[in-house]
């Protein structure tokens, strides 16, 4: 009821405002029209009268004197003033004054100084005031309003006279009073109707409708069983609606529970898949996406959720072109290879599949399923699995064979020493045999040490601090080699659980490898990031890169491309990372450099939450 009343009041005030403004605008327009018409008449009459009298003034002052005399003495002008005033409904008087305000002619006749209208206000200033003030003054005060037009020479540049039209507020009031009374009557009737409707409608119609609306909102938000009870005063029709709404609530509850369970199961399935899977509805809006898809597209779930296919895959991109072509032709795409260029990195090689989902009955479009498979990640995973298998095979072989080799080597070394004692003088061949036996012994020891079970001493580690300790060790060597170390560490603390000594050695191997790869001055970028349940160390050099044909052998034991390299460092790093349930991979472009990425699981508390500075209080 209050809302309806407020609307009636506001609408009435708006109408009253427009009416008041229009009334003053019309009054000002009428006064301007009268002044302009008489100005034209006066200019023409004075020109003709001057010519008829044979007067030819040479200066403006002579014109003013001549015309002033004509205005004061010419009865035709006075007659025209009276005729014009008689036709004007709102005008109280019309005056012709000189530039000093002296009245030269008027209708009705008045004193030469025009004192009767000394306090009158310019109506053009009045009409721009607030409408409520104008209406109040109009109804309560008696005022005069003026509208003035100049009369002069050279198109008005030299003003000789002023024509002033005086409007009496009482006359304007009499003109608008009938309309105001009608407006007040309409306002009173509208207000009565609004009060009546406000009192009757809620009980009859609005209250039951609001109750139905609230129950629908509760069902929509999943608040089942919390609906408002029907009112006994409601009509039978509304009671039937409430009853059917309760049945619909039960059906919707069951369907929603089934849909939620199915959605949860599908979500868990998508997270376990290696491929990035994106499911769109028939309108092209994203419904679900797995974590691999988020990683490939470089967007979080919140950034992708609900967005259209066009937003995620614009037509100007390679993926957008493939997907758009499939949708336009109505045919699915199976495992199409694409290479997506990336600024500052190697191209991302993907295998794309676009599957158009249709109903089994009428072939109606149900949505689109897009699968993105990272070829490079799969290749690296296969390489790591292959290398892990090789390490396991080496471990099995060296566990038995190394001891069988080491014992004969010891015996050969002893007998060689005895032989050297029996032979006189230097024997170069004996020295060569001794060195080779020693080298074979070193190789066997390396095999045994590399595959010996490691007793990890786990302790909570701030990964950023660990990286800084390693950088402090290599800073002097980096300066000597003219290598600039650029460090970008994640804000806060990144907690992992591991063996500090082994992790330091693994990180040191990667950083040393990057510095040694740059034969000339260069930049080594070390970056740490925390992403969900993992923390990552990225080491990027600006060296010559690794040739594609040897990239699969980088982590193999004893493989090296350096003249003085042992081929043990990266293999050891690979093993340490695996012992900490982490992963290591790299990307390299010849001539641009190599980037190694080491990922480790972050520490979690007993509730499964990732530890941060805030949760640990450190």
FENKAVEN-V634195 format. One record per backbone hydrogen bond with DSSP energy under -1.0 kcal/mol. NH is the residue of the N-H (numbers start at 1). CO is the residue of the C=O. E is the energy in kcal/mol with one decimal. If there is no record, write none. Layout:
nh={NH/NH}
co={CO/CO}
e={E/E}
This chain:
nh={5/6/7/8/9/10/11/12/13/14/15/16/17/18/19/20/21/22/23/24/25/26/27/28/29/30/31/32/33/34/35/36/37/38/39/40/41/42/43/44/45/46/47/48/49/50/51/52/53/54/55/63/64/65/66/67/68/69/70/71/72/73/74/78/79/80/81/82/83/84/85/86/87/92/93/94/95/96/97/98/101/103/104/105/107/114/117/118/120/121/123/126/127/129/134/135/136/137/138/139/140/141/145/146/147/149/151/153/158/160/161/162/163/164/165/166/167/168/169/172/173/174/175/176/177/180/181/182/183/184/185/186/187/188/189/190/191/192/193/194/195/196/197/198/199/200/201/204/205/206/207/209/210/211/212/213/214/215/216/217/218/219/220/221/222/223/224/226/234/239/240/241/242/243/244/245/246/247/248/249/250/251/252/253/254/255/256/257/258/259/260/261/262/263/264/265/266/267/268/269/270/271/272/273/276/278/279/280/281/284/286/287/288/290/294/295/296/297/298/299/304/305/306/307/309/312/313/317/321/322/323/324/325/326/327/328/329/330/333/336/338/340/345/348/350/351/352/353/354/355/357/359/366/367/368/369/370/371/372/373/375/378/379/380/381/382/383/384/385/386/387/388/389/390/391/392/393/394/395/396/397/398/399/401/404/405/406/407/409/410/411/412/413/414/415/416/417/418/419/420/421/422/423/431/432/433/434/435/436/437/438/439/440/441/442/443/444/445/446/447/448/449/450/451/456/459/461/463/466/467/468/469/470/471/472/473/474/475/478/479/480/481/482/483/484/486/488/496/498/503/504/505/506/507/508/509/510/511/512/513/514/515/516/517/519/522/524/525/526/527/528/529/531/534/535/536/537/538/539/540/541/550/553/554/556/558/559/572/573/574/575/576/577/578/579/580/581/582/583/585/587/589/591/592/593/595/596/597/598/599/600/602/603/605/608/611/616/617}
co={1/2/3/4/5/6/7/8/9/10/11/12/13/14/15/16/17/18/19/20/21/22/23/24/25/26/27/28/29/30/31/32/33/34/35/36/37/38/39/40/41/42/43/44/45/46/47/48/49/51/50/59/60/61/62/63/64/65/66/67/68/69/70/74/75/76/77/78/79/80/81/82/83/166/166/107/164/105/162/102/98/112/96/96/94/111/114/115/117/144/146/122/123/126/130/131/132/133/134/135/136/137/167/121/165/163/161/158/153/151/151/97/149/95/147/93/145/90/143/168/169/170/171/172/173/176/177/178/179/180/181/182/183/184/185/186/187/188/189/190/191/192/193/194/195/196/197/200/201/201/202/205/206/207/208/209/210/211/212/213/214/215/216/217/219/218/222/223/231/235/236/237/238/239/240/241/242/243/244/245/246/247/248/249/250/251/252/253/254/255/256/257/258/259/260/261/262/263/264/265/266/267/268/269/372/370/288/368/285/281/307/279/279/277/290/291/292/293/294/294/300/301/286/304/284/308/309/314/317/318/319/320/321/322/323/324/325/326/354/352/350/348/342/340/338/373/336/371/333/369/367/364/357/357/280/355/278/353/276/351/349/374/375/376/377/378/379/380/381/382/383/384/385/386/387/388/389/390/391/392/393/394/395/397/400/401/402/403/405/406/407/408/409/410/411/412/413/414/415/416/417/418/419/427/428/429/430/431/432/433/434/435/436/437/438/439/440/441/442/443/444/445/446/447/454/498/496/494/462/463/464/465/466/467/468/469/470/471/474/475/476/477/479/478/522/524/526/461/459/499/500/501/502/503/504/505/506/507/508/509/510/511/512/513/517/482/484/540/486/538/488/536/534/531/600/529/598/527/596/525/594/547/550/551/553/567/556/568/569/570/571/572/573/574/575/576/578/577/599/597/595/593/544/589/589/587/539/585/537/583/535/533/495/609/605/603/612/613}
e={-2.5/-2.5/-2.3/-2.2/-2.6/-2.7/-2.7/-2.3/-2.6/-2.5/-2.3/-2.8/-2.6/-2.5/-2.7/-2.5/-2.5/-2.5/-2.3/-2.2/-2.6/-2.7/-2.3/-2.6/-2.4/-2.6/-2.3/-2.4/-2.3/-2.4/-2.4/-2.7/-2.5/-2.4/-2.1/-2.2/-2.1/-2.9/-2.6/-2.2/-2.7/-2.8/-1.8/-2.3/-2.6/-2.3/-1.9/-2.6/-1.7/-1.2/-2.1/-1.9/-2.7/-2.4/-2.4/-2.9/-2.4/-1.8/-1.8/-2.8/-2.0/-1.8/-2.9/-1.0/-2.5/-2.5/-2.2/-2.1/-2.3/-2.5/-2.3/-2.0/-1.2/-3.9/-1.2/-1.9/-2.8/-2.9/-2.5/-2.1/-1.8/-5.2/-3.6/-1.5/-1.9/-1.3/-1.7/-1.6/-1.2/-2.1/-2.8/-1.6/-2.2/-1.7/-1.9/-2.4/-2.3/-2.6/-2.2/-2.0/-1.9/-2.3/-2.9/-2.9/-1.5/-2.4/-2.6/-2.4/-1.9/-3.0/-2.4/-2.4/-3.1/-2.6/-2.6/-3.0/-3.3/-1.2/-3.0/-1.6/-2.6/-2.3/-1.3/-1.5/-1.8/-2.1/-2.4/-2.0/-2.1/-2.6/-2.2/-2.4/-2.6/-2.4/-2.3/-2.6/-2.4/-2.1/-2.5/-2.6/-2.4/-2.3/-2.9/-2.7/-1.5/-2.0/-2.5/-1.8/-3.1/-1.6/-2.8/-2.1/-3.0/-2.1/-2.3/-2.7/-2.6/-2.2/-2.2/-2.3/-2.3/-2.1/-2.6/-2.0/-1.3/-2.7/-1.6/-1.1/-1.7/-1.8/-2.2/-2.0/-2.3/-2.0/-2.5/-2.2/-1.7/-1.7/-2.3/-1.9/-1.8/-2.1/-2.7/-2.5/-2.0/-2.4/-2.7/-2.3/-2.2/-2.5/-2.9/-2.3/-2.5/-2.8/-2.5/-2.4/-2.5/-2.6/-2.5/-2.1/-2.6/-1.9/-1.2/-1.1/-3.6/-2.7/-2.7/-2.9/-2.5/-1.8/-2.4/-3.4/-1.4/-1.8/-1.5/-2.2/-2.4/-2.5/-1.3/-1.4/-1.4/-2.5/-1.2/-2.1/-1.9/-1.9/-2.7/-1.9/-2.0/-2.0/-2.8/-2.7/-2.1/-2.0/-2.3/-2.4/-2.4/-1.6/-2.6/-3.3/-2.5/-3.1/-1.4/-3.1/-2.6/-2.2/-3.1/-2.2/-2.2/-3.1/-2.2/-2.5/-3.1/-1.2/-1.7/-2.9/-2.8/-2.8/-3.0/-1.9/-1.9/-2.1/-2.5/-2.8/-2.7/-2.7/-2.4/-2.8/-2.7/-2.8/-3.0/-2.9/-2.4/-2.1/-2.8/-2.5/-2.5/-3.2/-2.8/-2.2/-2.6/-3.6/-1.7/-3.2/-1.3/-2.1/-2.8/-1.9/-1.9/-2.2/-2.0/-2.8/-2.4/-2.1/-2.4/-2.0/-1.7/-2.0/-2.6/-2.3/-1.6/-1.3/-1.7/-1.6/-2.2/-2.3/-2.3/-2.4/-2.3/-2.2/-2.2/-2.4/-2.6/-2.0/-2.0/-2.3/-2.2/-2.3/-2.4/-2.3/-2.5/-2.9/-2.7/-1.6/-1.0/-1.3/-3.0/-3.6/-2.2/-2.2/-2.2/-2.1/-1.8/-2.4/-1.9/-1.1/-1.4/-1.2/-2.7/-2.1/-2.1/-1.4/-1.3/-3.0/-2.8/-2.8/-2.7/-2.4/-1.9/-2.4/-2.5/-2.1/-2.4/-2.6/-2.8/-2.2/-1.6/-2.4/-2.8/-2.1/-2.0/-2.3/-2.6/-1.2/-1.0/-1.1/-3.1/-2.8/-3.2/-2.5/-2.1/-2.0/-2.4/-1.6/-2.4/-2.9/-2.8/-3.0/-2.6/-2.6/-2.5/-1.4/-1.6/-1.2/-1.4/-2.9/-1.6/-2.6/-2.4/-2.6/-1.9/-2.5/-2.6/-2.0/-2.3/-1.1/-1.9/-2.7/-1.8/-1.8/-2.0/-2.1/-3.6/-2.4/-1.6/-2.8/-2.7/-2.8/-2.7/-2.8/-2.4/-2.5/-2.5/-2.4/-1.9/-2.7/-2.1/-1.6}
